[in-house]
Amino acid sequence: SALTLHPGCAAHVSRASAAPPEVELDLECGRITLEARGPTLLTVRAAGAVARVREAACILEATGPRVELVVSAGRVRVERPQGGPLVLDAGEQRTLAP
């Protein structure tokens, strides 16, 4: 699995565990690229939304209260503060706003 923080990105790890393999990040602003392989779960919280990435790849970009999510492989589950959960498949993108 891999996480790439792009220039200008502000994020920090809020939780990490080896068993089960899981990393939770809080994305304050900027762009992050995630690629989760195997049993690893990567969770990113940004602007009230929570993206859960397992066996998938995506890019999240937080700009103020908006988050842009682009899924390049697999399926990503997103929980939003308003509205029900979303599942985005490879090739889909969505702007999430509070």
N, C-alpha and C positions, 0 to 999 in steps of 0.2 A: 504494500500500500504506500501511497505517497501524498504529501501535502506540499503545495508550492504557494508561498506568499509572494505576491507581486509587489514591485516597488510602490511605496506609499501605503501599504496595507498595515492596519493596526488590528492585531488579534492576539489572544492569549489562550493557553490551554487551561481549561477549568477542571478537567478530570482526565485521567489516563489509567488504564489497567491492562495487565498482561493476560489475565484469564477471567473472563473472556477478553480477547483483544479489542479494546475500545478506546477512542480518543474523542473528547468533547472540547470544542473550541468556541470562544465568543469572538465574533467578527464585529469590530466596531466600525471600520470603514475600509474601503479598498476591495481588491480582488484576490480570491483564493481559488486554486485549482485542486480538486480532490480526485484521487483514484483509489478506491477500496477494492482489495482483492481478498479472496479466501474468506475466513470467518470475521475479519476485521470490520467493525462498525465505526464509521466516522460521523460524528454529529456536530453540526454547526448551528449556533444560535446567532441570529442577526435581525435587528429591528422587530423583535417579537416573533419572528418565524423560526421554526426549527426544522432543519433539513437532515434526514437520516440517510446515509450513503453506505450501502453494502453491495459488493459485486457490481459496482457502477462507477462512472466517472462523470464529473460535472465541474462547472465554474459558477461560483457565487460572487456577486459584486454588490457591496453595500454602499449606498450613497444616501446619507441622511436617513429618512424613514423608509426608503425604498430598497428592495433587494431584487436583483436580476438573477435568475437561475437558468442556466443552459445545461441540459443533460446530453452528454456525447455518447454514453454507453450505459446499458443496463436500465435500471429504474430507481428513481429517487422519491422517497416519501417526504412530504412537507406538511407540518402542522402550523396553522396560522392562528393568530389571536382572534380573528373574526372570520367566520366561515369554517367549513369542515376541512378535514385533511385532503390533500391532493396527492396524486401519484403521477409523476411525469416520467415518460419513457424516452429512450434515446431519440434525439432529433427534436425534442420539444423544448420550449423555453417559456418562461413566465416572469412577469414583473409582479412582485409581491409588495403590497403597501398596506399599512395599518388601516 
